[in-house]
Amino acid sequence: MRHIAITMGCPVGIGPEILIKFFAQAGSFSEYQPVVLGDLGVLRRCANELEIDTEFQSWTPGLLIEAGKIPVLELSSLNVDTLIWGQPTLSTGKAMVAYIEKAVSLITERIFAAMVTCPISKASLNRAGYNFPGHTEMLAALTGSSNYVMMMAGSTLRVTLATIHCPLLEVPARLNKESLATLIQTTDTALRRDFGIPAPRIAVAALNPHAGEAGLFGHEEEDVILPAINAMRAAGILVQGPFPPDTIFFKAAQGMFEAVVCMYHDQGLIPFKLLHFQDGVNVTLGLPIVRTSVDHGTAYDIAGKGLADPASLAAAVELAALIARNRDMFS
């Protein structure tokens, strides 16, 4: 049996809670056994406070996982008596980074087949001394990847993003033919290799209303987006567009396309989360490792209250296993 690393995320967010609930609902694992990279004391405290009956196992690589127990690779020993749910500290920030770094290292050593990440605090990440806008950029740096792509994946809709964490005002200047063509190509490769779709159909959303209305509402479609699409169609990719953003997501959700390439963060994530708020998965494409993540944040406002839903984590683990399996078959 192979293993999947699940990083605990921020210790005072909802990561510990959704992990415990996920294992409680999942039962046994037949092919890929998840292992938590985190803090055993925090997990035990969370289980006790929420009155969830579960057992943990302190795990190290090579150790047989005991049936019915949550295996935990202990990477921090925070003082749980001083931690307050929803209130991150410098120590919790450094701990969540340690989980991520160790997961990448152990995947590189082939101890793990993939990694699934629970949510982190971007503010805590920066306070801990890591100047990244989020998980995705940090993982790209750790793996030496430059052409990384954020995909949000669900059973009905998949979207990839041309720009991610930047002000909306900067989006037009960040778009160019070369990077869009690479994004389309990376999306196509992932759909074929990771999702097992032999001939994926890709739609590209326009930046401006009505796809620019022949230049009346902007020229990005004619000057940047369409040339990238034409270049990738000439390379044999089944890509169409640019489509008006107010109609393309409906068409994709109806099964006309396997993915939509979007120009900016909220353009793709608003329709995606409308459909997949509970079970959506964040997938980082273009990395040499398999990484999926929950599609929500630390939810500090409900941390420790027993209200967190593990559905996105369950979907992320399932998708990580699928991608790992498909990559093995593809190679």
ZILIN-V325521 format. One record per pair of residues at least 24 apart in sequence whose C-alpha atoms are under 6 Angstrom apart, sorted by the first residue. I is the first residue (numbers start at 1). J is the second residue. If there is no record, write none. Layout:
i={I;I}
j={J;J}
//
This chain:
i={1;1;2;3;3;3;3;3;4;4;4;4;4;5;5;5;6;6;6;6;6;6;7;7;7;7;7;8;8;8;9;9;9;9;10;10;11;12;12;13;13;13;13;14;14;15;16;18;22;35;35;36;37;37;37;38;38;39;39;39;85;85;86;86;90;93;93;93;94;114;115;116;116;116;117;119;119;120;147;148;148;149;149;150;151;151;152;152;153;153;154;156;157;158;159;159;159;159;160;160;161;161;161;161;162;162;162;163;164;176;177;177;180;181;194;194;200;201;201;201;201;202;202;202;202;202;203;203;203;203;204;204;204;204;205;205;205;205;206;206;206;206;207;210;211;211;278;278;279;279;280;281;292;292}
j={31;32;32;32;33;34;112;113;34;112;113;114;115;34;35;115;35;36;37;115;116;117;36;37;99;117;118;37;38;118;96;118;119;120;96;120;92;85;86;86;298;300;303;298;303;118;43;310;310;71;72;72;72;73;99;74;75;74;76;77;303;304;300;303;128;124;125;128;128;290;291;291;292;293;293;297;298;298;286;285;286;284;285;284;282;283;281;282;280;281;280;253;253;259;259;260;261;268;261;262;261;262;263;264;262;263;264;264;265;224;224;228;228;228;323;326;258;238;239;257;258;239;257;258;259;260;239;240;241;260;241;242;260;261;242;243;245;262;242;243;244;245;263;244;243;244;311;312;311;312;312;316;316;320}
//
